[in-house]
Amino acid sequence: MPRTRRCHYPNCHEMVTFPDHYCQQHHEHEAEYLASRQRWTRSHDKHYTHKYNTVTRYRNDTKRQQYNFYRTRQWSHLRQQVLERDHYLCAYCKVQGVITPAKTVDHIIPIEFDETLKANVVNLAVICGSCHRAKTDWEQLYYGTGQGNELQSVTPINDVSAIVVLMNKE
C-alpha cells in the first residue's frame, strides 16, 4: 500500500500519494512549493551544519588523552580479550556469589590514578552496570578520581574481592 498524506493546500483534505504534496486539483502549486523548500534549505544549511560536532567532551588534555585511549584498536583488543577471559560475567558480582552477565570492561585501579596500568590485562575486569556505578562512587571517595576531585595519595587496591568489601561498606 503506498504512503499517503494530506494535500498541503489550505482547507483541502484530499489524500495524496508520496512524493507529491498537492492533489490533482491543486497540482499547479507543487513546483512553487518545491522551489520555496529549496530556497529555504540553501539559506538555512549553514545554520544547521556549523554547530555539528562542536561540543568538546573533555576540556583538559589529560582527560582527552584518557578518553581517546578507549577509541584505539589496542583497547578494543584488550577489551575483547578480557571479556572472553571472564566469560562475559561480572567479576564483582562473582565474588559475592551472584552470576551477572556484563559487557563493560573496567580498570581495577583507575587510569586516572595510575596511567601506567591502562593497557595491563591484569588490571582489567568485566563489570555490570550496578557494580560499575558503585565502584565509581567508591573510587571517587578512595582515590579522589572524577571531576572536581583531587587525587589522594593512597595505596592502590588491585584485588577485586577487597574492593567489593570496601564498596559494600559505604
C-alpha positions as CSV (number, residue, x, y, z in Angstrom):
1,M,0.0,0.0,0.0
2,P,1.5,3.4,-1.0
3,R,2.2,6.0,1.6
4,T,-0.2,8.9,1.6
5,R,-0.6,12.3,3.2
6,R,-3.0,15.3,3.1
7,C,-2.8,17.9,0.4
8,H,-0.8,21.0,1.5
9,Y,-3.3,23.4,0.1
10,P,-5.2,25.2,3.0
11,N,-8.5,23.5,3.9
12,C,-8.1,20.7,1.3
13,H,-8.4,17.3,2.9
14,E,-7.7,15.3,-0.2
15,M,-5.2,12.4,0.2
16,V,-2.0,12.5,-1.9
17,T,0.5,9.7,-2.6
18,F,4.2,10.3,-1.8
19,P,6.3,12.1,-3.0
20,D,3.6,14.6,-4.1
21,H,2.5,17.4,-1.8
22,Y,-0.7,18.6,-3.6
23,C,-3.7,16.8,-5.0
24,Q,-4.8,16.9,-8.7
25,Q,-7.0,19.9,-8.1
26,H,-4.1,22.0,-6.6
27,H,-1.2,20.4,-8.5
28,E,-0.1,23.7,-10.0
29,H,1.2,24.8,-6.6
30,E,3.7,21.8,-6.4
31,A,6.5,23.4,-8.4
32,E,6.2,26.7,-6.4
33,Y,6.3,24.7,-3.1
34,L,9.4,22.7,-4.0
35,A,11.2,25.8,-5.1
36,S,10.4,27.5,-1.8
37,R,11.7,24.5,0.1
38,Q,15.0,24.5,-1.9
39,R,15.4,28.2,-1.2
40,W,14.9,27.7,2.5
41,T,17.3,24.8,2.6
42,R,20.0,26.7,0.8
43,S,19.7,29.7,3.2
44,H,19.5,27.6,6.4
45,D,22.0,24.9,5.5
46,K,25.0,26.7,7.2
47,H,22.8,27.5,10.2
48,Y,22.3,23.7,10.9
49,T,25.7,22.3,10.0
50,H,28.0,24.9,11.6
51,K,27.2,23.6,15.1
52,Y,27.6,20.0,14.2
53,N,30.2,18.1,16.3
54,T,31.5,21.2,18.1
55,V,30.9,20.0,21.7
56,T,34.1,19.1,23.4
57,R,33.7,16.2,25.7
58,Y,36.8,16.9,27.9
59,R,38.3,20.3,28.0
60,N,41.7,19.5,29.6
61,D,44.4,17.5,27.8
62,T,44.8,14.6,30.3
63,K,41.1,13.8,30.3
64,R,41.1,14.0,26.5
65,Q,44.0,11.6,26.2
66,Q,42.3,9.1,28.7
67,Y,39.1,9.3,26.6
68,N,40.9,8.8,23.3
69,F,42.6,5.6,24.6
70,Y,39.2,4.0,24.6
71,R,38.9,4.7,20.9
72,T,42.1,2.8,19.9
73,R,42.5,-0.6,18.4
74,Q,44.7,-1.6,21.3
75,W,41.8,-1.0,23.7
76,S,39.3,-2.9,21.6
77,H,41.6,-5.9,21.5
78,L,42.3,-5.7,25.3
79,R,38.6,-5.4,26.0
80,Q,37.7,-8.5,23.8
81,Q,40.5,-10.5,25.5
82,V,39.2,-9.7,29.0
83,L,35.5,-10.3,28.0
84,E,36.5,-13.8,26.8
85,R,38.7,-14.5,29.8
86,D,35.9,-13.6,32.2
87,H,33.2,-15.3,30.1
88,Y,31.2,-12.1,29.9
89,L,30.4,-12.3,33.7
90,C,30.8,-9.5,36.2
91,A,33.8,-10.2,38.4
92,Y,32.5,-8.1,41.2
93,C,29.2,-10.0,41.4
94,K,31.0,-13.3,41.1
95,V,32.9,-12.5,44.3
96,Q,29.6,-12.1,46.0
97,G,28.3,-15.4,44.7
98,V,26.0,-13.9,42.0
99,I,26.3,-14.6,38.3
100,T,25.6,-11.5,36.3
101,P,26.2,-11.1,32.5
102,A,28.1,-7.9,31.6
103,K,29.8,-6.3,28.6
104,T,31.7,-3.5,30.3
105,V,35.4,-3.8,31.0
106,D,36.7,-1.7,33.9
107,H,40.1,-0.8,35.2
108,I,40.5,-2.2,38.7
109,I,42.9,0.6,39.6
110,P,41.6,3.7,37.6
111,I,43.9,5.0,34.9
112,E,43.3,8.5,36.3
113,F,45.2,7.3,39.4
114,D,47.9,5.2,37.7
115,E,48.2,5.7,34.0
116,T,50.9,3.0,33.6
117,L,48.3,0.3,34.2
118,K,45.9,1.4,31.4
119,A,47.0,-1.4,28.9
120,N,47.7,-4.1,31.5
121,V,45.3,-7.0,31.2
122,V,45.8,-7.9,34.9
123,N,44.3,-4.5,35.8
124,L,41.1,-5.2,33.8
125,A,37.9,-6.9,34.9
126,V,34.4,-7.3,33.5
127,I,31.8,-5.3,35.4
128,C,28.0,-4.9,35.3
129,G,26.2,-1.6,35.4
130,S,25.2,-1.6,39.0
131,C,28.6,-2.6,40.2
132,H,30.2,-0.1,37.9
133,R,28.2,2.8,39.5
134,A,29.0,1.6,43.0
135,K,32.7,1.2,42.1
136,T,32.9,4.6,40.5
137,D,31.4,6.2,43.7
138,W,33.9,4.3,45.8
139,E,36.8,5.3,43.6
140,Q,35.8,9.0,43.9
141,L,35.9,8.7,47.7
142,Y,39.0,6.4,48.0
143,Y,41.3,7.6,45.1
144,G,39.8,11.1,44.6
145,T,39.1,10.5,40.9
146,G,36.4,12.3,39.0
147,Q,35.6,15.8,38.0
148,G,36.3,18.4,40.7
149,N,38.1,15.9,43.0
150,E,41.8,15.9,44.0
151,L,43.8,12.6,43.7
152,Q,44.6,11.1,47.1
153,S,48.0,9.5,47.9
154,V,46.7,6.1,49.0
155,T,47.9,2.6,48.3
156,P,46.2,1.1,45.2
157,I,44.0,-1.9,45.7
158,N,44.1,-4.4,42.9
159,D,42.2,-7.3,44.5
160,V,38.6,-7.4,43.3
161,S,37.3,-9.2,46.4
162,A,38.8,-6.5,48.7
163,I,37.3,-3.7,46.5
164,V,33.8,-5.4,46.8
165,V,34.2,-5.5,50.6
166,L,35.1,-1.8,50.7
167,M,32.3,-0.9,48.2
168,N,29.7,-2.6,50.3
169,K,30.8,-0.8,53.5
170,E,29.7,2.5,52.2
